[in-house]
Structure formats: structure tokens, C-alpha cells
């Protein structure tokens, strides 16, 4: 490819940028030319758009950077041209996830007889798959709202993003590992990165909170026994040991207690008038008990009271948990986008402030060790905007502060306990 003469590039750049010095690229460098100086247009976002449009016919992409307090314009060869996606893949994954989540839902909802053999139990549940629709509709509505929040805001800002890819996870207690969209090109600036990053959690919460409220109204508090919630509400989880199946059975390590966030605890208190789960005996200070239970999930309140979750309530709780996990401030997670929007490349220096608490909480819930490993090895990359000069405006800084408050409200130190 023949590059345009430097005089042409200098002329285009000088329309928006006062050039103080120029560094030409070479085969060892990944840029055509680098300019240091100062923008002459006050609105840096407008300056970037103007320069970008003028360079498109030349197949050149501009980058706005700041180095040692000096503004830079870097021109690189080529432009990102996303390939059309195969929507059939998105549809197929969604259908598989729908079936998987329906199966998880029927395990919560089925109240009929079950044969002793695990395979026959599975087949019985498949035949009654339709009974899982309340859970499936509730959970998938939350996930769809979350992902399409990202999608529509990305499209609004003319950033190429894919349709959601759902991840089926058969025979798990939720039936899915969530969904994601693929950002096919880098956002133009931090404002757009923030908007896309926060749109998903906010849209998901708008659906998750009403779903959780409806579900909690359908749920009743009862005594928490050392059996799966199944038999207290007639649910049909598969017991891997058929000799244990009966009117009242327990499968070892097959009991599930959902984790708590401030938001979840608060909604239970508002709707039921008590902090749940409540221990059978409150020994010592109630404040100390709840601080310990919130951060460690112990002591287990066996024999105390807890809310027996309706399938809709379980879906609402899962929606709150998904929001929390996505808001973890690291890497390509939504919270990582927010952090980068606020601190730029300095966000990487904050990674260990995320990993160290995860590693510590891993001694309580070992799933955090997996999360810490994934974030360390896969999540250190950031979605760096093309324009890193344009700062967040005051309104978006307030939105970022709101997201921090939401993160604290949905923070779930112990996502769930199996006992």
C-alpha cells in the first residue's frame, strides 16, 4: 500500500492540532507518523471525529494519546472493518440456552412423582420441561435486558457490536453461564466506553428488581432444614444416589443456600419484615452476627428461618448476582470498562486491589480463586478507546459514581453455599 505524502497528512492533522514536532514511523514501529502538540479545537471529541472523517478515504486511523502531559496524534495504517456476523449462531445458542434453563426451571417447579433411577428421573423432567417456563422467562428476560442494553447503546454510538451470544450450561442450577456481546471495534472515547459498559447492568437491574420482588411475594419463609429446598416446596432436584430417594431425603453436599447482598437482604426485609436467613439462636451481638454471615456465609442458620425461594425469586436473585459479577472492576467486565473510563491506563495499577480480596475470599468460597485466575490471565486487557484525550463529562462522572453505589449494593461476598 502506498502511503500519502507527509505534507498531505500534516495538512489534515493541522486542521485540528497545533503540531510542535513530528516523528515518522518505520518498519520497527506500528505507526505512520506521530505528532506532539496541542489540540486547537476545544471539544476534543469533535476534533477526533473531524480528523477521523478526513482520514477515512486514506484508510488511516487516528489515535489521540497523552504522554507525560503532552497531547499526541498518532496515525496508523488501516481501519477496522468488522465482518458480518452469522446470526444463526446467536439463534442456535439462544435456543440451546432456553432448553437448558427450562430444565433448570423444571427442577425447581416439578411436583410430581419421580422414579428411583437417575436416568429415568432426568427423562421424567424432560417430559415435563414446560413447567420450567416461569424460571426460564424470568432469568432470560434479565439476561436479554442486560445484553441488549449494551447492544443498543453501542449501536447508538455507532460502535459495531455483535448480537448476544448465550452460553448454555446443562444440568446446572441456573442452566446457563450467562451471555456476552462482542465489541468488534474499539470505542471512540471514554464516554462511549462508559455508556456501553454501564448500559448492561442498569438495564438488567431494571428487570431483575421487579422480577425479584414478584418472586419474593410468591415465596414464603419456613424452617431451614438440612435438606435441599426441594422437599419443603415439593421441588424435584435429581438425587445421584437412588437409595436416598424417598419422601424426605438428603443428598450429601447437595444443599444450596443462596448468597446475600445488601440489596437482596433489604428487599427480603421490606417484603417479609425480617432479616433472612435468621438463625435459630442469636448468640451475642446481632450486628456482629450479620457482618460475619454476610462476608463468610457462616454459621449456617440450620434450624432457623429462611425464605423458600419460588422459581421466579431464584431467577431474580440470579439476576442480581450476574449484575455483581459483571461489575467487578477488572479487564473486559463491565466494571472494568467503568474503571478504565475513570482512570485510563492507570486502571491496570488497580488490578491487585481486586485480585487480593478475591484470593482472600477464596478461602471461604473457592470459586473466587477461579475468578481471580481468569481475571489475571485473561482479563488484564482493556478496551482502550481510540481517543484517550477526551475526558468524562460531569454527568458521566456522576453515572460512574452511581455504578459504584450499585456495585456495593449488589456485592455478594459468598455467592452461594453448598452443604
Steps between C-alpha positions, in 0.01 A plus 500: 500500500631842402474749785400861434771766505584637844396848382145376447487341845653806661238719334208283621631472855576873527130577453435375854846482659784747547805296401813554709709204383465206266635144522480285189431132536717221364478120457583448869217728609127439471406852389534718194571825676472644851429864577552676832333829576160632608146475370373829357134393523371522856265205466744211462223251409398723208865540401545123489187444292606771256849356452366144479261593221775676302733197529246231410549538123872437562432183704674651803384492863593782739576442869486776762742443788657686793862429600680683780236770492535560125225431250578277203334402176618166364402381154491125433445325171172321439151511644295240686239357265291250699375199310126429493406262778312173454178567688420129478766436765336748739159342441628144546677587826190677628278198425746264673518736798120524513472120520777480758341772717156337459650178639644690796158658549314170500734372772369787714135468394420131447281353775409159365637154578855409403638152426800373694736474203687830424465453123127445533483803730666707227262370233199576722616858539560534126144384434381774737738764365218748444466541879834683503364799308458742801867468592620502138296804397605691812872426474530540123309828514765636736787373286339630179448843655863507615651403165269710286577795725859468380390433144265794449732753667787372286289542188391846615866604518570335161732245658477161333389241757366151447166361604511311832663158519328290768691222675299187587610309809285185519423332832622798705284681752448796262533323168725768351831674550346826380558681172736749340527731204810547288622857458632474144680832503648724765273778631594850388547644851454438872150646500380240254686223684327600824158521337531152347645356821230623737203451267493123556498492882251787522262343247534160668421645842192676365363153425665301781363707789130470400552130425654451845219695670235290323687181585543590867128572524442147368746354753441419867738487796534161665739301719835436332569129532801303386321391187488666163230763467337246268298305750379796696334633183462175307781567253668229301877514508663180385666301775806315362457218753163329434512322837448840665185581304186510707250734652771673701858463376830681513778466244837576663650828374183561301345772715507855365482827692502811280734786585394841623559854387384818670234540230376143539494518880320835482228375265440193718470723806261744330276224363517248787575722799807308616864449412523161335649250548450539876693264733314280748696664782666838484804466723661835570468820302261498205724748315807278539299195395379665180842640413650155539222327311503756216872461433548130584162330465541346843383381738236326291158582647381138502180480703438871455275674251567571137295583196417200282559648157237474231660436155430862402676622816797275422523658154484850649773415751713359217450824307636699793798263524572532126495879536754483782735267313488721191576811706825360641745777403746307286586423142223465243225479762251786511661624820836491324365731231376741767839493676688566175262786415589663831873432524619413150814286487551554873210257549750216451682607815183430698474135390653360821247696708245271334698176495619504865146518650394225256786277610414562864128427444605182321565340840129542566359439150763334281328614182677834548834331430374404155376855442832646615689269264279588205533872566877480546569298184216611272357818644796736510436624147296819483271634228719804438310779319645652184476846656652507849513878524124559532411480872174398662259791536348577845176313425683182415719530808179504703383190314829329580447590866148353481644177360740483796203531739317226309810280518504533879126426519527180294837390643463132591816380679373141516290433186362172632574222747474128427462285811 
